[in-house]
Amino acid sequence: MEIVLLTISLFLIALVLLQSSKAESASNIISGGNSDLFANRKERGGELFISRLTLTVGIIFFILCLIMGF
């Protein structure tokens, strides 16, 4: 069971690193730059797939942690 949890955690880390950076606009706010941080930015195509896959793997990771905890 620990091997499965380790594999899923490494996969989750890789998925998070593959996502596009949304924090680059936050640095403009601190430095006073003009940014559209609160603009609606829709994910499409591969970006949407990676986002949904990250959510699914994160839920699986959370459930496995709860099962192993009890």
C-alpha positions as CSV (number, residue, x, y, z in Angstrom):
1,M,0.0,0.0,0.0
2,E,2.9,2.3,0.7
3,I,4.3,1.8,-2.8
4,V,1.0,2.8,-4.3
5,L,0.9,6.0,-2.2
6,L,4.4,6.8,-3.1
7,T,3.7,6.3,-6.8
8,I,0.6,8.5,-6.7
9,S,2.4,11.2,-4.7
10,L,5.2,11.4,-7.3
11,F,2.7,11.5,-10.1
12,L,0.8,14.3,-8.3
13,I,4.0,16.3,-7.9
14,A,4.7,15.9,-11.6
15,L,1.2,17.0,-12.6
16,V,1.4,20.1,-10.4
17,L,4.7,21.0,-12.0
18,L,3.3,20.6,-15.5
19,Q,0.5,23.1,-14.9
20,S,0.9,26.6,-16.3
21,S,2.0,29.2,-13.8
22,K,-0.8,31.5,-12.7
23,A,1.3,33.2,-10.1
24,E,3.3,35.4,-12.5
25,S,0.5,38.0,-12.4
26,A,0.7,38.2,-8.6
27,S,4.3,39.5,-8.7
28,N,3.1,42.4,-10.9
29,I,0.6,43.4,-8.1
30,I,3.4,43.6,-5.5
31,S,5.7,45.6,-7.8
32,G,2.8,47.9,-9.0
33,G,2.6,46.6,-12.5
34,N,-0.6,46.7,-14.5
35,S,-2.1,43.3,-14.7
36,D,-5.3,41.6,-15.2
37,L,-5.1,39.2,-12.3
38,F,-8.8,38.8,-11.9
39,A,-9.6,38.4,-15.5
40,N,-11.5,35.3,-16.5
41,R,-9.0,32.9,-18.0
42,K,-10.5,29.7,-19.2
43,E,-8.5,26.5,-19.5
44,R,-8.7,24.7,-22.8
45,G,-7.4,21.6,-24.3
46,G,-4.4,20.0,-22.7
47,E,-4.4,22.6,-19.9
48,L,-7.9,21.6,-18.9
49,F,-7.1,17.9,-19.1
50,I,-4.0,18.3,-16.8
51,S,-6.1,20.4,-14.4
52,R,-8.8,17.8,-14.1
53,L,-6.3,15.0,-13.9
54,T,-4.5,16.8,-11.0
55,L,-7.8,17.2,-9.2
56,T,-8.6,13.5,-9.6
57,V,-5.2,12.3,-8.5
58,G,-5.3,14.7,-5.6
59,I,-8.6,13.2,-4.4
60,I,-7.2,9.7,-4.8
61,F,-4.2,10.7,-2.8
62,F,-6.3,12.1,-0.1
63,I,-8.5,9.0,0.1
64,L,-5.5,6.7,0.3
65,C,-4.0,8.8,3.1
66,L,-7.2,8.5,5.0
67,I,-7.4,4.7,4.5
68,M,-3.8,4.3,5.6
69,G,-4.4,6.5,8.6
70,F,-7.1,4.2,10.0
